[in-house]
């Protein structure tokens, strides 16, 4: 299966590994903030708010600045509009292929497929939720994969992963951002906002909302294909 003519076997796992480090850092920063509050290093509401603002505005750039420059250009030609759409779709596809390759190489069998078992292993390994039991953490990871695997074939393909990653790009409207905006950057505050509901099953309101958003982004990127 190829991406822009490039076979999976030639896709680098580097960007996927960088994203996993980014999400690990989110958890580490938030735990550190909690520790500072508990040990009295941070004592005022302003200190807490400033530190949270710093953490929540960190970003992982999926797309280059060229995409945002084109997106912000007024009076775009039809060709420029199409170029912008292609940059967004292909950028997230390539990023998602790298993520799949990284997880599969670290927790799978290097067949360039992302299964539920491989994904759950990666989530349990990265988890810092000490207050939760291993079985609770497993259920949460399984719920995430269930949202991710839209066609329920047991494997998350690059389009499904791209839909999830682009959903993280969709702003939840905090810190002055326009709700629903996309800019090719995954911001911590938006990632966390989605993650809260991604761990819920589809039978719950928040989980059902994630299914809907995943479908919206899939259709936005790929239509009925």
matplotlib code that plots the C-alpha trace (Angstrom):
import matplotlib.pyplot as plt

x = [0.0, 1.6, 1.4, 2.1, 3.9, 6.0, 5.7, 5.1, 8.4, 10.2, 8.2, 10.4, 9.1, 10.8, 7.8, 5.6, 8.3, 8.5, 4.7, 4.8, 7.6, 5.4, 2.4, 4.8, 6.0, 2.4, 1.8, 5.2, 4.6, 1.1, 2.4, 5.2, 2.7, 0.5, 3.6, 4.6, 1.1, 1.1, 4.6, 3.9, 6.3, 3.3, 1.1, -1.0, -3.7, -1.8, 1.3, -0.9, -2.7, 0.6, 2.1, -1.0, -1.1, 2.5, 1.9, -1.4, -0.1, 2.7, 2.2, 3.3, 3.6, 2.3, 2.3, 4.9, 4.4, 3.7, 0.3, -0.7, 0.6, -1.5, -4.5, -4.3, -4.0, -7.0, -8.5, -6.9, -7.1, -8.9, -5.5, -4.3, -7.4, -6.8, -3.1, -4.0, -6.4, -3.8, -1.2, -3.4, -4.6, -1.2, 0.6, -1.6, -1.5, 2.3, 2.4, 0.0, 1.9, 5.0, 3.0, 1.8, 5.3, 6.7, 4.1, 4.3, 8.1, 8.1, 5.2, 4.3, 5.8, 6.9, 4.2, 3.3, -0.2, -1.6, -3.7, -5.6, -3.1, -0.2, -2.0, -3.1, 0.5, 1.8, -0.7, -0.1, 3.6, 3.2, 0.5, 1.3, -2.1, -0.8, -4.2, -5.8, -5.5, -3.9, -7.3, -8.9, -6.0, -6.5, -10.2, -9.4, -6.8, -9.3, -11.9, -9.5, -8.7, -12.5, -13.0, -9.9, -10.9, -13.9, -14.6, -14.2, -11.8, -9.4, -6.7, -6.2, -5.1, -3.4, -6.7, -8.3, -5.2, -5.1, -8.7, -7.8, -4.7, -6.6, -9.3, -6.6, -5.8, -9.4, -9.5, -11.8, -11.9, -9.7, -7.1, -8.6, -8.6, -11.7, -13.6, -13.3, -10.3, -7.5, -4.0, -1.9, -0.7, -1.7, -2.0, -1.8, -5.1, -6.9, -5.3, -6.2, -9.8, -10.3, -8.4, -10.9, -13.7, -11.6, -11.1, -14.9, -16.9, -19.2, -22.2, -21.5, -22.2, -18.6, -17.5, -20.3, -19.2, -15.7, -17.2, -19.0, -15.9, -13.8, -16.4, -16.5, -12.7, -12.6, -15.2, -13.4, -10.2, -11.3, -15.0, -16.5, -13.2]
y = [0.0, 3.3, 6.9, 9.4, 6.6, 5.7, 2.2, 1.7, 0.0, 3.2, 5.5, 6.7, 6.1, 9.3, 11.6, 9.0, 8.6, 12.3, 12.5, 9.8, 11.7, 14.8, 13.1, 11.6, 15.1, 16.3, 13.8, 14.5, 18.2, 17.9, 15.5, 17.9, 20.8, 18.7, 17.9, 21.6, 22.4, 19.6, 20.4, 24.1, 25.3, 26.8, 28.7, 31.2, 30.9, 33.1, 30.9, 27.8, 29.5, 30.7, 27.3, 25.6, 28.2, 27.4, 23.6, 23.8, 25.9, 23.6, 22.3, 19.5, 20.7, 18.2, 20.5, 23.2, 26.9, 26.9, 25.4, 28.1, 30.8, 29.5, 29.0, 32.6, 34.0, 36.0, 35.5, 32.1, 30.8, 27.4, 25.9, 27.2, 26.0, 22.5, 22.7, 23.5, 20.6, 18.2, 19.5, 18.9, 15.4, 14.1, 15.7, 13.9, 10.6, 10.6, 11.5, 8.8, 6.2, 7.2, 6.8, 3.3, 2.3, 3.5, 1.7, -1.5, -1.5, -1.0, -3.1, -5.3, -7.6, -5.0, -5.9, -2.2, -2.8, -1.3, -3.9, -3.4, -5.5, -3.4, -0.1, -1.1, -2.2, 1.2, 3.0, 0.9, 1.4, 5.2, 5.5, 7.6, 7.1, 5.6, 5.9, 3.6, -0.2, -1.9, -3.3, 0.2, 1.5, -1.4, -0.7, 3.0, 2.1, -0.4, 2.3, 4.6, 1.9, 1.2, 4.9, 4.7, 1.5, 3.0, 0.0, -2.5, -4.8, -4.9, -2.9, 0.9, 2.0, 5.2, 7.0, 6.1, 7.3, 10.4, 11.1, 10.9, 13.0, 15.7, 15.6, 16.5, 19.5, 20.7, 23.5, 23.1, 26.9, 27.6, 30.4, 32.6, 30.0, 29.7, 26.5, 24.0, 25.7, 23.6, 24.8, 21.7, 21.9, 19.7, 21.9, 20.3, 21.9, 20.4, 17.0, 16.8, 18.0, 15.1, 12.6, 13.0, 11.6, 9.2, 6.9, 6.6, 3.9, 4.8, 4.0, 7.1, 10.6, 11.7, 8.6, 8.9, 12.5, 11.2, 8.7, 11.6, 13.8, 10.9, 10.4, 14.2, 14.3, 11.1, 12.5, 15.9, 14.2, 11.3, 11.7, 8.4, 6.8]
z = [0.0, -1.0, -0.1, -2.9, -4.7, -1.6, -0.2, 3.6, 3.8, 2.8, 5.2, 8.1, 11.6, 12.8, 12.8, 14.5, 17.2, 17.6, 18.2, 20.8, 22.6, 22.3, 24.0, 26.6, 27.4, 27.8, 30.5, 32.2, 32.2, 33.6, 36.3, 37.1, 37.4, 39.8, 41.9, 42.1, 43.3, 45.9, 47.2, 47.5, 44.7, 43.0, 45.5, 43.6, 41.1, 38.7, 38.9, 38.2, 35.3, 33.7, 33.9, 32.5, 29.7, 28.8, 28.8, 27.0, 24.1, 23.1, 19.6, 17.4, 13.8, 11.3, 8.3, 7.3, 7.5, 3.8, 4.4, 6.9, 4.7, 1.8, 4.1, 5.3, 1.8, 0.6, -2.8, -3.4, -6.9, -7.5, -8.0, -4.7, -2.9, -4.3, -3.4, 0.2, 0.4, -1.1, 1.3, 4.3, 3.2, 2.1, 5.0, 7.5, 5.5, 5.6, 9.3, 10.1, 8.1, 10.1, 13.4, 12.3, 11.4, 14.7, 16.8, 14.7, 14.9, 18.7, 19.7, 16.7, 14.1, 11.5, 9.1, 8.7, 10.2, 13.4, 15.3, 18.5, 20.4, 19.2, 19.9, 23.4, 24.2, 23.2, 25.3, 28.4, 28.1, 27.8, 30.5, 33.6, 35.2, 38.5, 40.2, 37.6, 37.6, 34.6, 33.6, 33.7, 31.6, 29.1, 28.7, 28.0, 25.4, 23.8, 23.7, 21.8, 19.3, 18.8, 17.8, 15.6, 13.8, 11.9, 9.7, 12.6, 10.7, 13.6, 11.9, 11.9, 8.4, 7.5, 6.6, 9.9, 11.8, 9.7, 10.7, 14.4, 14.0, 12.1, 14.7, 17.3, 15.0, 15.2, 17.9, 20.8, 21.1, 24.1, 24.6, 21.9, 19.2, 16.9, 17.7, 14.8, 13.3, 11.7, 11.0, 10.7, 14.3, 17.2, 20.3, 23.7, 24.8, 21.8, 22.2, 25.8, 25.1, 22.7, 24.7, 27.6, 25.4, 23.3, 26.3, 26.7, 24.9, 22.0, 24.2, 26.3, 25.1, 25.0, 23.2, 20.7, 20.0, 19.2, 16.6, 15.0, 14.9, 13.5, 10.7, 10.0, 9.6, 7.5, 5.1, 5.0, 4.1, 1.9, 1.0, 0.4, -0.6]

ax = plt.figure().add_subplot(projection="3d")
ax.plot(x, y, z, "-o")
ax.set_aspect("equal")
plt.show()
